[in-house]
């Protein structure tokens, strides 16, 4: 089995993926870092069967494979994984397979498990790869357990360092008022850290209050998930609000920063309200419903464009490679290189970034430790 050993930047910054035998070791080069994993089994393959002149062979549906991990203990069992109406559950080692999927340039895969903050990622689903086999679209995803899960009576105000929920505001799935014990999972994430970028659902962009899609720098994320005694999700009554308090950020001094909630069905952040800076540097804002919320500052300028090409050491184009540009407070991803190994990423203008590449086929990530210089708003940089 071949794994990606390293990424190297040569010939006008064309990126080259070097491969080595898993049993034969690897060569290393200063300035490069690689991480990787192997799956319990490889279930990719092709659909075969007899065909006649009058009955063409059926078109194969795609499959999506992956592994869900706990942020601290590895493979995570019994996680619900879903794409639209198709769902499955991870096995004892966290592996899963979704079958009979339609091809899609962008699909939302969601992850749910009791005691864990929900997860979500955007992937590309390809029905067939170039050699005729079904594409696995492999993904590794990390979930994290809630930072704390207080239980309290619904008639009691819930107050913590990051949340303030008034009493008697809860409704059940039918919209009826709920009275009883509430357990609220709370998770706090700092998206400016490497761990935070991994746990941040979806992309670092969203739909603003004008209905426009904009990129943003993210400075905080909080998930709150109140549930009843049977583990059913609770909502807030119409007109009721709760308060979120985001930790102080040294680099921020704006008085008002927009709030955004994550729509797990669309795989998209939606602007909804704002948070105000307090004397202690924290940001406080009201929300109309539970869920995953972020404190994110939209980028007013048009993004920069970075185009590149990935090839193997023999010069063959590396297709179906996920490429990400990672900045200080954002991350942008091209879900898959094309047949020529070409990718294109919109980046936050004026910010340098790092490149990461992930091979669906070999289930391995390579990181180029060099830094790509900042690209100006509206500028197109093409490194091939």
C-alpha positions in Angstrom: 0.0 0.0 0.0 1.3 3.4 -0.9 1.1 6.4 1.4 2.0 10.0 0.9 5.4 10.6 2.3 5.8 14.4 1.8 4.9 17.4 -0.2 7.6 19.4 -2.0 7.4 22.7 -3.7 9.3 22.8 -6.9 9.2 24.1 -10.5 7.2 27.4 -10.1 5.6 26.1 -6.9 4.0 23.0 -8.5 3.3 20.7 -5.6 4.6 17.2 -5.9 3.4 14.2 -3.8 6.1 11.6 -3.1 5.0 8.1 -2.4 6.8 5.2 -0.6 6.1 1.6 0.3 4.4 1.2 3.7 6.7 -1.7 4.5 9.9 -0.1 3.1 10.1 3.1 5.1 10.3 6.6 3.9 12.7 9.4 3.2 12.3 12.7 5.0 13.1 16.3 4.3 13.6 19.2 6.7 10.5 21.5 6.7 7.9 18.9 5.9 5.5 17.2 8.3 3.2 14.2 7.5 0.5 12.4 9.4 -1.6 9.4 8.3 -3.9 6.6 9.2 -5.0 3.3 7.8 -8.5 2.0 7.8 -9.7 -1.3 9.1 -10.7 -2.5 5.6 -10.9 -1.1 2.1 -14.4 -1.5 0.7 -13.9 0.3 -2.5 -14.6 -1.5 -5.7 -16.4 -1.6 -9.0 -19.9 -2.8 -9.8 -19.8 -5.7 -12.3 -22.3 -7.8 -14.1 -23.2 -9.1 -17.5 -24.4 -6.7 -20.1 -26.2 -7.2 -23.4 -26.5 -5.1 -26.5 -30.0 -4.0 -25.6 -29.5 -3.5 -21.8 -26.6 -1.2 -20.8 -24.8 -1.9 -17.6 -26.4 0.0 -14.6 -24.6 3.1 -13.4 -22.9 2.5 -10.1 -23.9 4.7 -7.2 -21.1 6.2 -5.0 -20.1 5.2 -1.5 -18.6 7.3 1.2 -16.3 5.8 3.8 -14.6 7.3 6.8 -13.6 7.0 10.4 -14.9 9.1 13.4 -12.4 9.7 16.2 -12.7 11.0 19.7 -10.4 14.0 20.2 -8.5 12.1 22.9 -9.2 8.4 22.7 -9.2 7.4 19.0 -11.9 5.6 17.0 -15.4 6.3 18.3 -18.2 3.7 18.1 -22.0 4.2 17.7 -21.8 7.6 16.0 -24.7 8.4 13.7 -23.3 9.5 10.3 -25.7 10.9 7.7 -25.8 12.5 4.2 -29.4 13.7 3.6 -31.8 10.8 4.3 -29.0 8.2 4.1 -27.4 7.2 7.5 -25.4 4.6 9.2 -23.6 4.0 12.5 -19.9 3.7 13.1 -18.5 0.3 14.2 -16.4 -0.4 17.3 -13.3 1.3 15.8 -15.2 4.3 14.4 -15.3 3.2 10.8 -18.4 3.7 8.6 -19.7 3.3 5.1 -22.6 5.0 3.4 -23.7 3.4 0.1 -26.0 4.1 -2.8 -25.2 7.9 -2.9 -25.7 10.2 -5.8 -22.8 12.1 -7.3 -22.5 15.6 -5.9 -19.9 18.4 -6.2 -20.7 19.3 -2.6 -22.5 17.3 0.0 -23.0 17.7 3.8 -22.1 14.8 6.1 -23.2 15.1 9.7 -22.1 13.3 12.8 -24.1 12.8 16.0 -23.5 11.0 19.3 -24.9 11.4 22.8 -22.5 13.4 25.0 -20.7 14.9 22.0 -21.1 18.2 20.2 -22.4 17.5 16.7 -20.0 17.6 13.8 -20.4 18.5 10.1 -18.2 18.5 7.0 -18.5 19.3 3.3 -17.3 16.6 1.0 -17.4 15.8 -2.8 -19.0 12.6 -3.9 -17.8 11.1 -7.1 -19.7 8.1 -8.6 -16.7 6.7 -10.5 -13.0 7.4 -10.5 -11.1 7.5 -13.8 -10.3 3.8 -13.7 -14.0 2.8 -13.5 -14.0 1.9 -9.8 -16.3 3.5 -7.3 -14.8 6.4 -5.4 -14.7 6.0 -1.7 -14.4 9.7 -0.8 -12.7 8.7 2.4 -12.9 11.2 5.4 -11.5 11.3 8.9 -13.5 13.4 11.3 -12.9 14.3 15.0 -15.7 14.8 17.5 -15.2 16.2 21.0 -17.3 15.5 24.1 -19.1 18.5 25.7 -17.0 20.6 28.1 -19.8 20.2 30.6 -23.4 19.0 30.8 -25.3 20.7 33.7 -28.8 19.3 34.7 -31.4 21.6 36.2 -35.1 22.2 36.5 -36.7 24.0 33.6 -38.1 26.5 36.0 -34.6 27.5 37.1 -32.4 30.0 35.3 -29.2 28.3 33.9 -26.2 30.5 34.4 -22.5 29.7 33.6 -19.4 31.4 32.4 -20.5 31.2 28.8 -24.3 30.8 28.9 -27.3 32.5 30.5 -30.7 30.7 29.9 -33.7 32.1 31.6 -36.3 29.9 33.3 -39.5 28.6 31.6 -38.4 29.1 28.0 -38.2 25.5 26.8 -40.5 23.8 24.2 -40.5 20.2 23.0 -40.5 18.8 19.5 -44.2 19.6 19.1 -43.8 23.2 20.2 -45.5 22.6 23.6 -44.1 24.1 26.7 -41.7 21.8 28.5 -41.5 21.5 32.3 -39.0 19.1 33.9 -35.3 18.4 34.2 -33.1 19.8 31.4 -29.6 18.6 30.6 -27.7 21.1 28.5 -24.5 20.1 26.7 -22.1 23.0 26.3 -18.9 23.0 24.2 -16.5 26.0 23.9 -14.1 26.0 20.9 -11.4 28.5 20.0 -11.2 28.5 16.1 -7.9 30.4 16.1 -6.1 27.2 17.3 -5.2 24.2 15.2 -7.6 22.0 17.2 -10.4 24.6 16.9 -10.1 24.7 13.1 -10.5 20.9 13.0 -13.6 21.0 15.2 -15.2 24.1 13.5 -18.1 22.7 11.4 -18.5 23.5 7.7 -16.4 26.3 6.2 -15.2 29.6 7.4 -17.8 31.4 5.5 -21.5 32.0 5.6 -24.6 33.9 4.4 -24.8 37.4 5.8 -27.9 39.4 6.7 -28.1 40.6 3.1 -28.2 37.1 1.7 -24.7 37.3 0.4 -22.1 34.6 0.9 -19.0 36.0 2.6 -15.8 34.6 4.1 -15.0 35.4 7.7 -12.4 35.2 10.4 -13.7 33.2 13.4 -12.8 34.1 16.9 -15.1 31.9 19.0 -17.7 29.0 18.9 -20.2 27.8 21.4 -22.6 24.8 21.1 -25.5 24.5 23.5 -27.8 21.5 23.2 -30.6 21.3 25.8 -32.5 18.0 26.1 -35.3 16.5 28.1 -35.1 13.4 30.4 -35.6 11.1 27.4 -32.7 12.7 25.5 -35.0 14.6 23.1 -33.9 18.0 21.9 -35.6 21.1 23.3 -36.0 24.5 21.7 -36.8 28.0 23.0 -40.3 29.4 22.9 -41.1 32.0 20.3 -39.7 35.4 21.4 -37.5 33.8 24.1 -33.7 34.3 24.0 -30.6 33.1 25.8 -27.3 34.8 26.2 -23.9 33.6 25.0 -20.6 35.0 26.4 -17.6 34.5 24.2 -14.1 34.6 25.8 -12.0 37.7 25.4 -9.8 37.9 22.2 -6.6 39.9 22.5 -6.6 40.9 18.8 -10.2 42.2 18.8 -11.3 45.7 19.9 -14.4 46.1 17.7 -17.5 47.0 19.8 -19.8 44.8 17.8 -19.2 41.5 16.1 -21.8 39.5 14.2 -23.1 36.1 15.5 -23.7 33.2 13.1 -25.5 29.9 13.6 -24.7 26.7 11.8 -27.4 25.1 9.7 -26.6 21.4 9.7 -29.1 20.6 6.9 -27.5 23.1 4.5 -23.9 22.8 5.9 -23.8 26.6 6.1 -23.3 29.4 8.6 -26.1 32.0 8.8 -25.7 35.5 10.3 -28.2 36.1 13.1 -27.7 38.9 15.5 -24.5 40.3 17.1 -22.4 40.3 20.3 -21.2 43.4 22.1 -17.8 43.8 23.7 -17.8 44.0 27.5 -15.4 45.9 29.8 -13.5 42.7 30.4 -13.0 42.0 26.7 -15.6 39.3 26.4 -18.4 39.4 23.8 -22.0 38.9 24.9 -25.0 38.4 22.6 -28.5 37.0 22.5 -29.6 34.0 20.5 -33.1 32.9 19.6 -32.5 29.1 19.6 -30.0 26.5 20.7 -27.4 25.1 18.4 -23.9 25.9 17.2 -23.0 29.6 17.2 -19.8 31.4 16.2 -18.4 34.9 16.8 -17.1 35.7 13.3 -16.0 38.9 11.6 -16.9 39.0 7.9 -14.3 39.9 5.4 -15.4 43.0 3.5 -13.0 42.7 0.6 -13.3 40.2 -2.2 -11.2 37.1 -1.6 -7.9 36.3 -3.3 -7.6 33.3 -5.5 -4.8 30.7 -5.3 -4.5 28.1 -8.1 -2.0 25.3 -8.1 -1.4 21.8 -9.4 -0.4 18.6 -7.7 1.5 15.9 -9.4 3.2 12.6 -8.3 7.0 12.3 -8.5 6.6 10.6 -11.9 4.9 13.7 -13.2 1.4 12.1 -13.3 -1.4 14.4 -12.2 -2.7 13.7 -8.7 -6.5 13.9 -9.0 -9.1 13.6 -6.3 -6.8 15.2 -3.7 -8.4 17.5 -1.0 -6.4 20.7 -0.7 -6.8 23.2 2.2 -5.4 26.6 2.8 -5.1 27.3 6.5 -4.7 30.8 7.9 -4.5 32.2 11.4 -8.3 32.5 11.9 -9.8 30.7 8.9 -9.5 27.7 6.6 -10.6 27.3 3.0 -10.8 24.0 1.1 -10.9 22.7 -2.5 -12.8 19.5 -2.1 -11.0 17.6 -4.9 -8.3 18.3 -7.5 -9.4 17.7 -11.1 -8.1 15.1 -13.6 -5.1 17.3 -14.2 -4.3 17.7 -10.5 -5.4 21.4 -10.6 -7.1 23.0 -7.6 -8.4 26.5 -6.8 -9.0 28.0 -3.4 -10.5 31.4 -2.3 -8.3 32.8 0.5 -8.7 35.7 2.9 -6.9 38.7 1.4 -3.8 40.0 3.1 -3.3 36.8 5.1 -0.4 34.3 4.5 -1.4 30.6 4.8 -0.2 27.0 4.8 -1.2 24.3 2.4 -2.4 20.8 3.4 -3.3 17.9 1.0 -5.3 14.8 1.7 -5.4 11.7 -0.5 -8.8 10.0 -0.5 -7.3 6.9 -2.1 -4.4 6.4 0.4 -6.1 7.9 3.4 -3.2 10.1 4.2 -2.5 13.8 4.8 0.6 15.7 4.0 1.4 19.2 5.2 3.7 21.7 3.5 5.4 23.6 6.2 6.3 26.5 4.0 4.1 29.6 4.1 2.3 31.0 1.0 2.6 34.8 1.0 -0.6 36.8 1.4 -2.7 37.4 -1.7 -4.4 40.8 -2.3 -8.2 41.2 -2.7 -9.2 40.2 -6.2 -5.7 39.0 -7.1 -5.2 35.6 -8.8 -2.0 33.8 -8.1 -1.3 30.8 -10.2 1.5 28.5 -9.2 1.9 25.5 -11.5 
